[in-house]
Amino acid sequence: MRAAPVFVLLAVVAVAQPCPDPGDVFWQRDTLPVNPTGLQTFSIIPGLCEGEAAAVVFEVPQSMPPQQITQVVCPFASAGGGQGALALVNVEIYDGVSFSGATANMGTQVFDLNAQTQNDLQVTSSALNTFDTTQFNIVVGNDPVNRRFAIAFRMNFNPNGNCASGYSSTFFTDNTVSLGLFCNPVTTPPMTSLIDITGQGWRDASLATVTFLPLCPLYYAGIWAIRCCSRDAAPPNPFQVLPTLGVPATSPGTTVLQLTGPGLQGVPYQFALSWSDSPPIPTPWGNIPLAFDSLVNASLNPAFGGSFVNFTGTIGANETATVLINVPAGFSGMGLAAYGAWIGYLPQPPGGLAISDNILLPIQ
């Protein structure tokens, strides 16, 4: 990463919808207006290359329960405030961020748009581009001690320049002041803006260096205008699928999974696999997080019992059950992945279903 910030003076920024729901919490570290109207001043950072990423760190207060991220906001602008430039980015969210000097330790990655959907997010200039994440049930603030989380955007494809000379359209910060000789902690506060630098990893933008030269203030200044929305997360589902052996799955190979059903000793269960989790299978007791497709039908068919072992059974006295998947040859190298989930048939009364979360099973 190398190229000086470019000031965009008196540019029009497309207005961003604050949050999907009026009751959501809006998170912002930058000093730009929540809903920019009229002309704005900010700085684009042309030295951020394809494959590198920008992030902002937020912190869930101790008094607040874990949060479900419902929307993220990606700042993307053109030099001179031009409109219509495009780029493709990945959305990444991390929980439990900590710092060791200039190094940002990202904790647990709780969301990756590319991995989850095999798609990029297209962003346009000059705008605060919003992306609704409600459907993905992304929860942060799970660590009771370290409650920092980060919203990140990775530049996958940017046709508006090159890494050597910089990009005319890219992510922007709230910086409006002329560059000085030293990094101003008010303009660029520590432990706030992050950059994933090629060959280095995640770094605090206020302390990062490239070939021993500090990025701030000559190559980076301000706070990324990355924002997000959240709401109180639902209590965690006690019914889960845990990997025991062979995850990721191999072809050929055997994968062993443990079903956890606290309080469901002796309850009949049914496990199934699907190639997708969308659209889920609706029931009166909630959605089963599997799509009803050919793999669901195959995994429920007794004729394939040699491949799908113990997919029907009873939760044991230890509140668990074990299922096996014998993956045949011929599926490796195809980029395939399956989802697995189970339901428990609750006794009458009141009856109904216990529905687990799903597990993603990549096939190598």
N, C-alpha and C positions, 0 to 999 in steps of 0.2 A: 504494500500500500504506500503510494507516494504521489502527491499532487496537492497543491495548496487549496484551501477552501475557496469557493467562488461565492461572493455575496450576490444574492438575488434581491434587488431593491424594488420595492413597490410592485410586487407581483400579486396576482390574484390566485388564491389557493381555493380549489373546490371544497365546498363545505362538507364536513363529515358528520354523519348522524351520530350523536353522542353515544347512545346505547340502544340495543334492541328492545329493551323494556324500560319504562320510566323508573321502575324500582331498582334497577341495576346500579352497582357502584362503578363510577367512572374513575379511572386511574390515569394520571398524567404527571410527568416530571418536567417537561419543557415549559417555557413561559409564553408560548404562542397562545392566542385565544382558543377556548374550547371549540367554538364554532367560528372560524375565521370569516370575516366579511370584508369586502373591499380589498384594499391593497395591504400586503404584508411584506416584512423584511425577514429574510432567513439566509442560511448558508447551505449550499450543496457541498458534498464531500466527494470530489471527482476521483480521488485516488483509491476508492474501494473497488477492488477487482472482482471479476466473476469467480465464484467459489468462496469468496469471503462473505462475512455476515456482520450485521449491526444488531445490537440489543440494548434494551433499557432494563434496569433492575428496579423492582418494586418490593415493598415489604408489607406483609399482612400483619396488622397489629395483633398483639396477644389477646386482646378482647374480642377479636373477630374469628368466627369459625372458618374452617377451610373453604376456599372459594372456587366456584366453577367459572372458568373463563367463557364468556358468552360472545365476545367480539374482540378483534385485534385491529389496530390501525397502522398502516404502513405509509410513511412519508416518502413521496417520490416526486421530484421536481426537475425542471430543465433550467439551464443557465438562461438568464433573461426572463424567466417566468413563462417560457413557452408551453403550449398545450399540445397534447396528443402523442408524446413519446411513450413507448411501451417497453416493458421489461417483464421477465418471469422470475418469481422469487419463491422460495420455500418458507413455510412458517414453522418455527421451532419454539417450543416452550419448555422451560426448565424450572424445577422446584428444588429449593435448598441451596441457593447460590451462596458461595463464600469467597473470601479473598485472601491471597497470600502475596503481599506486595502488589506488583502489576498484574499478577496472574489471577484470573477469575476461575474458580472451581465451580463448574456449572451444576453440580448435584445430580439430580435425576431428570432425564429427559422424559417429560410426560406427554409430549405431542410432537409429531413430525408429519407435516402434510404430505410430503412425497411418499413416505412409507405407508401412511394410512390410506391414501387415495390414488397413488401413482400419478398425481397431477400437480402442476404448479399453480400459484396464484398470479394472475396477470395484473400488473399495476400500470397506471397511466399518469402522466404529468399534466399540470402541476397540481397535486392533490394529496389529501389525506385519505388513502384508499382503505376502505373498511372490508372486513371479512367476518361473517357470522360463524362462530364456532360452537354454537349451542348444541348441535347434534352430536358433537364428539365427546361430551362429558369430560372435559379437561379440568382436573382439580389440582389446585396449588395450595400452599400453606399447610401441608400435611406434617411437616417436621415441627414438633412442639417447641423446639429451641431456635432453630434457624428458619425463619419464615420468609426469607427473601425468594423471589421468583423473577424470571427474566422472560420477556417477550422478544423473540429474535426473528429477523428476516435475512435469509441467505440469498445473495444475488446469483441465481443460476444462469441467466442469459440476459445480457445487456448489449444490444446492437448499437448503442449511442456513443461509441468510442472504443478505446482499448486500454489495457492495463498500463502500457508504457507511457502514454501521453495523457491518460485520464478520460473521464466520461462526462459528456455535456448534460446528461440526465441521470440522476442517481438519488440516493437517500439524502435527506437534508436534516439540519439541526436548527435550533432556535437562535443561533449566534447572530448578533447584529452589530458587534463592535469591531473596530479595526484590530488587526493582529499586532501583538506586542512581542517582546523578546522572551517572556516567561508565561507559563500556563497559569491562567487566572482561575483559582478554585471557585470563584463565584460564577464565572461564565461556564467553566467546565468542572463541575464538582466531582470529586473522587467517588468510586464505587457506585456510579450512576449509569454512564454510557459505556458499552463494551464493543469491541471489534474482534472478530475471529480472523486473525492475520495468517495468511498462508505461511506454513513452516513454523509457526509459533503457537497457534491455538488462541483461545480466548484471552483477551487482555483488557485491562482497565484503560479506557481511551485517554484518561488524564495522565497516565504514567507510561503508556506504551512507547516502545522505540522500534525503529527499523534501521539496521546497520548502525546501531549506537546513537542514532539521532532521534530525539523525542518527537512524537507526532504532534503533540499540543505545545504551542498554538499554531505552528506553521502549516501543518497538514490536517489538523483537526481542531475544532473549537465548538463549544456549545453542548447542548443535550439533544440527542436524537429525538425527533418528534414522534416517537413510537408510543402508542397509547393502548389501553384495553378497557374492557368492561367485565364485570363479574357479578355473581350473586351467590348467596350462601349455598354451598354444596349439599346435596342430599346425603343422609347418613350412608356409609359404605355398605354395599351389599354383602351379607355374610356368606352367601352361596357363591363359591368360586371354583375355577378349574386351575390347578397348580401343576407346573411341569415337574416331572420326577426324573425322566430319562429320555434322551433323544429329542431335545428341542434346541435348535431347529431340527425338523425331521429330515432324515436322509432317505434317498431312494437308490437301492432298497435299504430298509432298516425298520426298527421298531421304536415307536414312541410310547412312553408310559406317562399317564396323567392321573392325578389324584383329584377326586371330586370332594369338596368340603361342604358338609351340610349340618352345621351345628343345630342340635335340637331335633334332627330328623332321623334318629335311629329307627331302623325298620321300615322306613318309607320307601316305596318303589320309586325308581328313577328311570329316565330315558335320556341317553346322551346322543348327540348327533353332530355331524360336521356339515359345513357349507362352504362354498367358494366365496361368499360375500356375507356381510352383516347388514346389507341394505337392499331393499326395504326389510325391516324386521318382520317376524311373524306375529300378528296381533292376537291377543287372547283377552278375556275379561279381567285377567289378573296382571296384565302388563305385557309388554312386548318381549318375545323371545329373540335375543340378539343374533339371529341367523336369517339369511334369505332362504326362501323355500325354493330350492333348485335341485338339479340332478344329483348332487352329492348328498344332500339331505335324504333324498329318496333311497340312494344306494346304502347310506349308513344305517337306515332303518330297516333294510331288507335282510331277513335272516339268511338269504342265499349267500350273502357276503360276510357271514359271521367269521370266516377265517381271517379277514382283513380288519374287521371291526369287532374286537373282543370285549365282552362285558358291557356293551353299549346299553343293555337292559339288565337291571338288577335291583338290589336293595341296599340302601345306605346301612353300613355296618354299625356295630355297637360303639365303635370309636368315632362315629359321626363322619366317616369317610367311605369312599369306594374308589376302586382302581379300574381304569379302562386302558386297553392297549390298542394301538393302531399299527398294523403291519403294512408298511408302505411298500408296494411292489416296485420292481425296477421300471425304468422308462420315464420317470418324472423329474429326474435331476436336470439342472441347467435350464429349466423352462421359466424360472421366475414365478413359480406358483406358490400360493399360500392358502391355507384353509383356516376357517374359524370353527371353534368347538364350544358347545354350551350344553347344559343339561336342565331338565325340569324334574321336580319331585311331585308326586301325586299325594297331596295332603289328605289325611283321613277325614271322614265325615263324623260329626259336623266340625268345622264349617266347610271342609273340602277346599277345592281350588288347587293352585299350582304354586310351588316354590320355583323361581326362575333364577338361574345363575347368570353372572356376567360371562362374557365369552373370553376365549384365549385365541391369540393369533399364532398360527403354526406355519412358519415359512418352510418350504421344502427345498433342500439343497441337492 
